Amino acid sequence: MGLREIFLPKNLAIIGASNNTAKFGGRFLDTLLQYGFKGKIFPVNPKEKQIQGFQAWPEIEAVPEPVDLAVITVPDKFVLPAITGCARKGVKGVEILSAGFKESGDTGAKAEAELINIARKSGMRIIGPNCFGIYCPAGGLTLLPGVDFPRDAGSVGFMSQSGGGACDIVNMGQGRGVRFSVLVSYGNGCDVDAVDLLTYFENDPNTDIVGAYLEGIRDGSAFFDALKSCAQKKPVIIHKGGLTDQGQRGTVGHTGSMAGSKFTWEAAIKSAGAVPAKDIKDLSDCLMAFQCLDGFMGTGAGVLAGGGLRCVEALDAASEFGFTIPLLDEKTKAMMKSLLPPSGGAAGNPVDLAGPQMPPAVIVPMMEALAEKEDIHFLVLYQMLFYILNSLTRDILGNKGSDKSLFEYHREFVAAAERLREKMGKYLVVIIPEIASDPHHFEIEQGKLIARQYYTHHGVPCFETGNQAFSILRRVADYYRKRQEKYR
């Protein structure tokens, strides 16, 4: 398909590069240098001799070496001449950051049709127009606002018709342990589109999970076939924008895409075996969950929570999404009761831990007891970090010397989770409720983010509510169960 070479280019040209980093081309070059692109760079601008330390070339055809990727940053009226030059040069791929095409009306649509014509005749691949382009850590490529994107590659392949949405998903993934093999913001998708990218990700050995933000597609039949084929091998999670009448109006103005009906899209995603996401946050959390819960098909949960409200929340959420919270035998309850305070808690499933600050020495043995039950397939632990961190912060400010790192607390749960996963195949899921709301609690919120990053980095998915956790667990379990049934 000619995509791998442009995702991992040995050299690239920037058409419209500038010494002025306030301009699109200047900013992109500066971002690329800061991110650490290691290949050769050829700035193209007829008005400059030197650009940010590099020799400038008046046109793409004057560049003395073959070009793997050209990045076009000039205003829309100069894009067609630039593309024509790239075709004559034999450039393998182009990303067009410039807007002003199909999304802007009939005149732009005609210009975009000409881009497609040039690509077809030359064999050159085009990403865009109206996009942010390619983020590929292994290739040293990043998006225009992605100077501080992670440099380490991961296993998630992602495609987005929104440049801002692509940036959001990278930033939201950082603290959730989600890293990317390739991410493509493809905007209007005049040439490289969702079908091409699904096919690429399906066959890419570095991609295990696929995510997408889509607004519209060109060929429904080809898309469905590509989606179904990819989803049979790898989880594909899709957030579809524009499923309402007003939302469709937004997709036409954003990328010139006709969104299609809500019923058709929901049916297609389900029939293809892909996974729907409700919004961008849900999509990010789904990617995190699939990364942590490879092969998860559990039905019975063991729940530990500090306080009756959270126990009831878990029972309601589990029931709503088709999970069970099995009852325990008297012997197990007696063991739990011996570990709990004499009043305030409740031995059983869920376990009411009586308070938010129970230490691992109390909780871990109960986790192990729950995991030993055949009808309990995974554990859900509520971590009421707001109260733990609030108490710790007061102690430090009060000079009581309580500055012990909370990481020992997290490490013990992670170590227990790893043991249970390796020995029994039982996963741990952590819920850290979002409670802080006052700016005064900034340090507490930071502590929560640090904890989530630590857990997810060690394969323990983290959520904020019972509904959120069980909703996503339902989709993960359904995906793997359906895929297993298909290949029996």
N, C-alpha and C positions, 0 to 999 in steps of 0.2 A: 504493500500500500504506500510505500515511500514515507511513512511517518517516523519510523525509528531514527532515520538519519537527521531529521529536523528536530526531534526531541533531544538528540545527543549530537549537536553540531560540532564539528572541529573548528569551524570559523563562521562568522556572521557579518553581515553588512547592516548598517543602520542608515536608512535613507531619510534624510531630514535631521541628522545629528547636528548638534550645536554646542558651542561653548557656553551658552546661556542655559543654565539648569532650570530656569523658570519655564523654558519652552519644552514641549513634549519630547522632542528628540534628544535634547540636552539632558533632560531629567532621566530618560530611559537609559542612556549611556552611563550616566553617573551611578544609577541604581545597579546596573549590571556589573560595573567595576567594583562597587562596594560589596556586592553579593559574592563576587569571586569567580566570574567566568574565566576559564583558563585558556580558551581557544584564541584564535586571531580575530581581531576586530577591525573592520574597514568602515570608518565613517564616510558617508556620502553627502556632500553639500557643495554646490558649485561656487558658493560665496566665501568659502573658507579654505585655507591652506593647512592649518593645524587645528585639530579639535580635541581638547582634553588630553593632550600629549600624543595623539595619533596623527599620522599623515591623513589628510582628507582627500577624497576623490571626487571629481566633478559629477560623475554619473556612475551607475552600477557597472556599466560595460567597461569602464576604465580600470576597475579593480584587477590587479595582475594575476590573481589566483582564482580557482573555482570557489563558488560560494554555496555553502550548505543551506543557510537560512538568511533571508533578508527581512528586516523589520521596518515596516513603512510607517512613518510618523508624520507625514506631510498633510496639509489640508486636502479635503476630498477632491478638489479640482485638479490636483497634481498626482493623484493616485494612479489613474489609468496610464499616463506616460511612464510612471515608475514601474508599474507591473509589466508593461510592454518591454521595457529595458531588461527587467529580470528574466522574462521569457527568452529574449535574445541572448542573454548571458548564460542561460542554462542553469539558473538558480533552482535548487531542488525544492525548496519550500519558502513560503512567504507568510508572515503574520502581519495583518493590516490593522493597526491600532486606530486608524482614522475612522471617524463616523461620517454620516451624511449620505447613506445609501438607502437600501430598501425601507429602513425604518423612518425615512424622512419624506417619503411620497413617491410619485410616479417618476420624477426625474432621477431620483436616487436609485429607484428600482431598475431603470434602464441602464444606468452606469454599472450597477451590480451584475446585471445580466452579461455585460461586456467582460467583466472580470471573470465570470464563469467560462465564457467562450475562450478567453485567452488561456485559462488554466487547462481546459480540455485539449486544446490544440497543442500546447507545449508539454503537457504531462507534469507541469509544476503543481504542487499542492498549495492551497491557500487556506489559512486559518483567519477567520473574520469575514468581512470587516466589522468595525464597531466592537472591538474586543480588547482584552488585556493580554491575550496571547498564552504563552507556555510557561509553566513553572515545573522544572524538572531538576531536582537537586543533583542527581547523578550527572546531568549535562551542564550544570552551572547556570541554568536559566531561571529567571524569576520574572514576576509580573512588575508592572510599572511602580505600584506602591509596595512591592515586596522586598525591600532592602533587608529587612530583618526576619524574613521567613526562615524556617529551620533549614540548615545545610545538610542534615542527615536524611537520607531517603527512607521511605517506608513501603508499605505494601498496598496502599489505597490508590487506585486510579480514579480520577474525578474529572467530570466534564460539566461545564456551566455556560449557559447563554448570558449570564450576568457577570461582568468583571468584578463589580462590588461584591456579589455573592460568592465568587471564587475567593476573594480576599477574606471575606467573613469566615468561610469554612476552614481556611488554613489557620487563621488566628484562633478560632474556636477549638480547632483540633489540637493546638499546641499544648494546652493544659489538660487535655483528655488523652494524651499519648498517641494521637492519630498523626501518622506521617505518610507522605505521599510518594508514589513511584513517579507518576506524571499527573499534572493537573492542567487542563486546557480550558481557558476561557475563549469560546469560539464565536460569541456574538451572533451575527446574522447567519453564520454557517453556510455561506454561499457555495463552498466546495466541501471541505472537511466538516462533517456533521455528526450527529449522534450515532448513525449507523456505522460510519467509519470508526469512531472511537470505541463503540461497543465491541466491534470486531477486533480492534487492536488490543483492548484490555483483556478480552477473552483469551487471546493467544500470547499475551505478554507474561513470561515466567516470573517477572518481578511484581506482578499485580495479583493480589489474592481477593481483594474486595473492591467493588466498583460503586461509586456514588455519582449522582447526577442532579443538577437543577436544570429543568427543561421548561421552555415556553411553547415551542411548536416544532413540528417535524415536516419534512417534505414528502416523504413516501411512507404512509402508514403501514403498508404490508411489509416493506423491507425493514422498517424499524421493529415491528413485532417479531419478525424472524430473527433479527440480530439480538434483540432483547432476550427472547426465549433461549436461544443458543448459548448466550453468555450466562444467563441465570442458571442453566443446568450444570454449570461448572463452578461458578463463583457467585456469592451474594451480590445482587444489584439493588441498591437502595435509591429510590427516585422521589424527589420533591418536585411535583408538577405545578408550575405557576399558571395563573389565569384560568382557574376552573369555574369562576363565576362570570356573569355577564360583564360586570365592571372590570374584573380582572383581565378578561380577554381584551378589553379596550386598552389596558396597560401594556399587554404583550405586543400588540400591533405597533404602538408608539415606541416601544423599547427596542425590539429586535425585528420588527416587521413580521412577527410570527402569528399565524392563526392558531389559537390554542386548542380548539376541539372541545367536545362536550365532556362534562364531568363524568357522566355515566360511561362513555366510551373509554376514557382514560383509565378509570378505576377497573373496568372489566379487563382491559388489555394488560395492565400491570399484574393483576391477579392471575389471569390465564397464562401469562408468560412465566409465572413463578418468581417474579421480582417482588420487592418489598416497598410499600408506600411509606413516605414520610410526610408528616403533617405540615411542617414548616422548617426553616433553616436550622433552628436549634434541635428539633427532633431529628433531623437528618444527621447533624453532628453527633448526637448521642447514639443514634443507630450505628454509625460507623464505629464509634468507640466500643459499643456492645459487641458487634460482630467481630471486632479485632480481639476482644477479650474472651469471647465465648464460642470458640470454634467447635462446631458440632453439637451445640447445646440443644437438647430435646426434652428437658425436664418438665415434669408436671406437678410434683409435690414439693412444697417449700417448707423449710424450717425457719422460723422468724424469731429474732431477738430484738427487743426494743425497750427503751427506757421510758415508760409511761403508758398509761392506758389508751390515750388518744392514738398513739402511733401503732399500738397493737390492733386497735379497731380499724385504723386506716389500712393496714396491711391485709386484714381479713376481707374488708370490702373490696379492695383493689384486686386481690387474688381471685375472689369470686367473680368479679366483673369480667376479668380477662381469661377465665377458664382454668385457673390453677386451684389446687387443693392445699390446705394447710392441715395435714393429718393430726389426729389426736395421739397422745402419747400414753404408754403403759404406766402403771403406778410406780414401778421400780425406777424408771427414768425420771419421773416427776419427783420422787423422793430424793434422788441424787441431786437434782437441781435445787430443790428446796433447801438442802443442806448448805448450798453455796450462797443463797440469797439472804438478805436481811430478814429478821424475824417478822417484819410487817412491811407492807407497801408493795411487795413484789408478788408475782404469781408464777409458779412452776407449771409448765405446759407448753403448748405450741399454739399461738406465740408465747414466748417467754417474756413476761413483764419484768424487766431488770430493776424495777423500783425507782431508779433514778438515772440521770444522764451520765454519771461519772463512774460507772463500774469499771474496775481495772481488768486488763486481759486475763489475769489470774483467775477471775471469776467467770468471764465470758467464754474463754477458749475451751475449757472442759465441757461447757454446755454446747458449744458448737460441735465438738467432737461427738458428743452423745447424740445430737440430732442427725449428724451425718451418717451414723451407724445404722439408722433406720432404712429399710429397703424402700419404703414408700416416700422417703424424703430424698429428692434428687439435687437440691441446691439450697443454699442458705442465704437469708436476707438479714443483714445486720444494720440497724439504725444507729448511726453515730451522731449523737447530739453535741456536735463540736462547739456550737455557740456557747453553751453553758460551761463546757470544759475550758475553752479559750477565754471566756469572760472571767472566770475564776482565776485562771493563770495570769491574765493581764493585771487584775487587781492586786494579786500577790506581788508581782514584779514592781508595780508602781508603788506599792506599800513597803517596798524594801524588805520583804519577808524571805528573800533568798530563793524563791521558788522559780528559778530560771531553767529548770531541767527541760531539755528538749522534748517536745511532744512526739518526736519521731520514734523514740523507743516504743511508745504506745502503738503507733502505726506499724512498726516493724514486727511486733509480736502478732498482730492480726494478719499481716501479709505472709509471715512465715507459716502460720496455721493454715491460711488459705492454700498455700503452695503444697503443704503436706496432704491436705484433704483432696486436692485436685489430682495429685500424683498417685496417691494410694487408693482412693475410692472413686475417683472420677466425679467428685462433687464440687461444684463451683460456689464461690462466695460472691455475693452482690452487696454492695454497701450503699446505703441511703444517708446522705448528709443533708438534712432539711435546711432550707434557706430561711433563716429567722432574722438575721441582722438587717436593720433598715435605717438606722441612724448613722450619720457620718462619724459619730463618736466611736462606732464599732468597726472602723476601717481595718484595724489590725486583726480583728476576728474574721472578717470576710477574707482577708489575705491568708490567714491560717487555714481556712476552709479550702481555698484554691490550691494551696501547697499540698494539703492532704489529698485532694482529688488527683492531683498530678502524680503523687507518689503511688497511690493505689492503682491508677490506670496504667502507669508505667510497669507495674508488676502484674498486670493481667487481671486486676479486680475492677470491674466496671462500677462507676459511681453515678448515682442519680440524686434528685432532690425531693421527690415525693414517691409515695407508693404507687400512685396511678401511673406516673411516668415510668417507673421501673417495670411494673408488670405489663404495661402496654408494650414496651419495647421487647421484653422477654418473650411475650406472646408471638411477636413477629419473628424473632430469631428462631424460636422453637418450631414454629410453623414452616419456616423456610427449610430448615434442615430435615424436618420430618417428611415434607413433600418431596424433597430431592432424594431422600433415602427410598421412599416408596416407589418413585419413578424407576429406580435402578435395581429393584428387587428381582 
